[in-house]
Amino acid sequence: MNAKELEEFRYDVAHALLSKMSKGSQFQYALDRMLQLLALYDEEKLCEIAPHVVVRQNKPKDKKKLGF
C-alpha cells in the first residue's frame, strides 16, 4: 500500500468508527481532541483565538462575601 492509499484507508477506518458512535460520544471525542490541541497554547494565545464570548476577563471582586 502506497502513502496515498494508506491515507485513504485511515480516513475510511476513522469514518467507519465515528459513524458507529452516538452523537454524544462524537461530541465528547471532538471535545477531548480540541482540549489536547489547545493544551499546546498559553493563556495569551488562547485569548487571541477564543471567541469574544469566552475570553476570560478579570471580574471585580465583590467586597461582600457570600457563603463560608
Residue pairs with C-beta under 8 A, 6 or more apart in sequence:
1 9
18 26
18 29
21 29
38 46
41 49
43 56
47 55
47 56
